[in-house]
Every structure is written in structure tokens, then in C-alpha cells.
């Protein structure tokens, strides 16, 4: 079963490179930083659980968000399904069960 959730993102190159999505009571941050040595974006997202109050201020410097979260694991960018615009919805079922037990 697919569950499409809205998300908020910063940085976009082919796909969102950093985005936040609600999954039940949890807020997940997906971060795919640029790899300076490899001169490209990494092939995986690092997934963090973030406290809702941290996300509440969207004016916050997003580069600091991973430091405020708890790393849950990683998932390949190619395994994350977005809507056809890649800017509005993400299929949270494709990733949620990997991290939320």
C-alpha cells in the first residue's frame, strides 16, 4: 500500500536533497549532502528523527538540522519515491518501515 505525504524541502538537484516529512507522530529529516571530494551528491539519504519543535521554525538554517536529530540509518536515493514533480509528495511507505518499528 502506498502512502503519499506532503513534505517540505531545501536544496533540489534532480530530487530534493534535504527534506522533512511527517510520519505518524514522528518527523523525519532526509539529508543527502554534497560530497566535495566526489564532486557530486551522495547516493543515499541519511535519515534522522527530529523533534517537532525543532522543525517548527522553518527560517532555521537547515544545514544544522542533522545535528539536532537522531540518526536512524540510510536509504538509497533511488529507493525513495516522489510524485512526478518530485517537489510535493513522497511515498513514505517505501522508507518508513525501515526506520520506524
ChimeraX attribute file (.defattr): number of C-alpha atoms within 10 A of each C-alpha:
attribute: neighborCount
match mode: 1-to-1
recipient: residues
	/A:1	6
	/A:2	10
	/A:3	12
	/A:4	16
	/A:5	16
	/A:6	15
	/A:7	17
	/A:8	15
	/A:9	18
	/A:10	12
	/A:11	14
	/A:12	12
	/A:13	7
	/A:14	7
	/A:15	18
	/A:16	21
	/A:17	20
	/A:18	22
	/A:19	22
	/A:20	21
	/A:21	20
	/A:22	17
	/A:23	15
	/A:24	8
	/A:25	7
	/A:26	13
	/A:27	18
	/A:28	25
	/A:29	27
	/A:30	24
	/A:31	26
	/A:32	23
	/A:33	17
	/A:34	13
	/A:35	11
	/A:36	9
	/A:37	6
	/A:38	8
	/A:39	8
	/A:40	10
	/A:41	15
	/A:42	17
	/A:43	14
	/A:44	18
	/A:45	23
	/A:46	19
	/A:47	24
	/A:48	23
	/A:49	23
	/A:50	22
	/A:51	14
	/A:52	13
	/A:53	8
	/A:54	13
	/A:55	17
	/A:56	9
	/A:57	9
	/A:58	9
	/A:59	7
	/A:60	11
	/A:61	8
	/A:62	16
	/A:63	11
	/A:64	9
	/A:65	16
	/A:66	18
	/A:67	11
	/A:68	13
	/A:69	17
	/A:70	14
	/A:71	17
	/A:72	15
	/A:73	13
	/A:74	18
	/A:75	19
	/A:76	13
	/A:77	19
	/A:78	10
	/A:79	11
	/A:80	16
	/A:81	18
	/A:82	18
	/A:83	13
	/A:84	9
	/A:85	8
	/A:86	13
	/A:87	16
	/A:88	15
	/A:89	18
	/A:90	22
	/A:91	17
	/A:92	20
	/A:93	16
	/A:94	16
	/A:95	17
	/A:96	14
	/A:97	9
	/A:98	12
	/A:99	15
	/A:100	11
	/A:101	5
